Amino acid sequence: MTREKDCIFGLRPVIEAIRAGRQIDRLLIKQGLKGVIYQELMTEVRKHQIPYQIVPVERIELVTRKNHQGVLAWFSVIEYQKIANLLPMIFEKGHDPLVIVLDGVSDVRNFGAIVRSAECFGAHAIVIPEKGSARITADAIKTSSGALNSFPVCREKSILKAVQYLKESGLKVICADEHSGKAVNEVHLTGPSAIIMGSEDKGISRELSALADTAVKIPTTGTIPSLNVSVAAGVFLYEINRQRQQIVS
């Protein structure tokens, strides 16, 4: 359960935190909240594009019963970036971008493990949606072996638009799909690439799959048909790094 000490609550404290430049990871607002200060809060929320949810007061009181005034927020433990700002810098450095897009990966430890593999194998960024993704916590940082303290994570309002931007910028969009007929080692992965990994229960959304240039799978020989998403991401990243290193050598 989320601890009270990890949060900030109250209308004015949250407003001032936003104005001071603190990144808000998550914001809960009580249903039916009104008033001048509430409108002031919502102006700041929209201005800074902070993700929020309107919830019953009971949801907030699971965390704190102090004078929360119907507002509860969590500070981000990392500084999120935007892919539209980051991608040009990767190209300017002369690198072929390698971006991992996570569609609905909500398990904190899976997320941390993916970031660790991404850093180890030379990826440049991970893209996640504002909603439906793992919240980055101390557990995620620990599982990433500290990589989350420096590895770029881009949180985007529309992951569909983010992938469209990557594609228009010249990246080959590749879906990880266990039902695909192409094995990962049979596909050329040496150029600018974006790899989409889906959640374990729902996989990759139909809309994102439609944007992909190709779909690849990891060949397996056992009776269990698929790998854990963090393990699968590690396999994909290893193969991409292997192919890129062959070109360098």
N, C-alpha and C positions, 0 to 999 in steps of 0.2 A: 504493500500500500504506500502511496505517496506520503511523505512526511511533511508536517506543517512547516518545518524549518527550510524546506526546499522552495517555498512559495512566498508570494507577496500578495496581500489582499487589501481591499478598500479602494474606493474610487480615486481619491486624490493621490495616494501612494503609487498606484498603477500609472496614472496619467503622468506624474512627474518622472517615473522610471522610464517611460517611453520617450519623453522629451529630453531626458538626459542621455539618450542614445543606447540604453540597455536593450539588447535583443530579447524579445519575448518569444519563448518557444510555444507556449500554449496559453489560451485565455478562455476562462469560463465566465459567462454572464448569466445572471438569474433571469428566468422568464418574467416578462412584465415590468422590468426595470425601466423607470422613467425619470425625468427631471433634467435640469439644466446641466448639472455636472455629468450626468450620464451622456447627454448629447456631446459634451466636451470630450469625454472619453472616446466616443464613437468617431468623432472627427479625427482624433489622433490615430485610432485603429485603422481607419481607411487610408489616411495619409501615409502611414508606414506599412500598409498591407500586412497587418498582423492577423494570423489565422485565429478565429474565435468560434465558440459554440454557445448557443443559447440553451440553457439547461434548467431543470427543476432545482430549487434551492437545496433539496436533499443531496444532490450530487456534490455541491460545494461543501456542505456540512459533513460529508464523509471525511473531508480533509481538515477543516477547521470549524469550530463553533464560535470563534471570536467575532468581533464586529466587522465582518467582511463586506458589508454593504452591497452584497450581491455580485461581487467581483473577485475573482481569484486567478492569479497568473503564475506561470513558471518562467524563470529566466532561462535562456539558452546557455548551455554549458560550453558551446562552441560558437564561433561566428560563422553564420551561413553566408554563402556567396550566391551570385546569379550567373548562370552559365553564359548568358550573353556578354557579361563582362569578362569572364575567365577565358572563354574559347579564343578570342583574338590574341590574348597574351601567349597562349600555348603555341599558336601558329607563328607568332612573331619570334619565338625562341627557336624556331626551326624544327619543332617536334611534330610528329604525326599524332594527333590527339587520340587518346583511348579513354572513352567515357563509359562508365557503368550506370545504367538507368535501372532503378529498382521500382517495380510496379507493385505496390501493396505489400512489401516485405515488412511485417509489423513486429516480428520477434526481435527483441533488443539484442540478444546474444548472436543471432544470425547476422544482424546488421553489423555488429562490431567485428565479427569474424570476416565478413566480406570486405570491410574497410582495411583490415589487416592484410588480407591477400592482395587487395588493390594496390596498397602501398608497396608491398614486397615485389610485385611483378610489374611495376612501372606504369600503372594507370595514372591518369591526370586528375580525374574528378569522379564523384558519384552524384547522380541527380535523383532526388526524391520528391514526391508530391507533398504539398502542405498538409493534406489530410490523408489518413489511411496508411501512414508510414510509422515505423518505430520511432518513439521519442528518444532522443539521445540523452542518456543518463550516465551516471558513474559506472553502471554495469556495462554499458556499451563501450565506454572508454577503456575499461579494464579488459574486456574481451578483444578489443582492437590492439591490445598491447601498447596503448598510448598513441597509436597512429591518428586517432581522431583529434588530437590536440593540434595537428598541423595539416592533415590531409583535407583538401577542399571538398566540402559537401554543399551542393547547390539545392536549395529548397525552392521549388517552383509552384506557383499557383495552379498552372495547367501543365501537367507532365506531357500531355498530347502536343501542346504548342512547343514545349521544350524540345521534344524529339523531332518535330517538324523543322524547328530552327537548326538542329544538328544536321539534319538531312540536307537542308538548303545550303548549309555551310560546307558541304562536301564530304561529310562523314558517311560511311557505309553503315546502315542500320541493320543489326543482326539480332534476331530473336532466338533465345534459348528455348527450344521446343523438343520435348522428349519424343514427340510423334513425327518429327521431321525425318526425311529420308537421307539427309546429308550429315555425315559425321564431322565433328569439329576439326579433326586433323585433315579433312579433305577440302576444307574451305580456306582460301587465302585471306589471312587476317593481318596483313602487314601494313596496310594503309590506314588513314584516319578512320576510326571505327567507334561505333556506339553499340554496346551490348546490352540488350534488355533482358532482365531477369524478373520472373513473376513470382507471386506468392505461392506457397506450397499448396494451399487449398484451392485457389481460383486460377492460378497461372497468370498468363499475360492477357490483358484485355483485348477484345476483338479489334478495337479502334487502334491500339498500338501495333498489334500484329499486322494490320493492313498497311502500316507505314514502313514495315521492314522490307529491306532489299532481299534478304534471304533468311532462312531459318536453319538452325543447326542443332544437333543433339550430341550427347555423350554416349557412345556405344557401351552397353553393359552386357554381362553374360549371366548374372544371377537371376533369381526369381523375382526380386523386388524391382519394379520397373523404373524407379527414378531415385535420384540422389537428393539429400537435403540441399536447400538452395545455397547455403554458404559453401558447402563442399563442391557443388556444381560450379559456382562462381570461381572457386579456386582452380578447378580443372580448366575452365575456359581461359582464365588469366594466365595460367602456366603455358598453355598451348600458344596463345598469342605472343607471349614473351619468347617462347622457344623459336617461333617463326621469325620474329623480329631480330633475335640475336644471330640467327643464321645469315641474315642479310648483312648485318654489321661485320661478321667474321668473313 
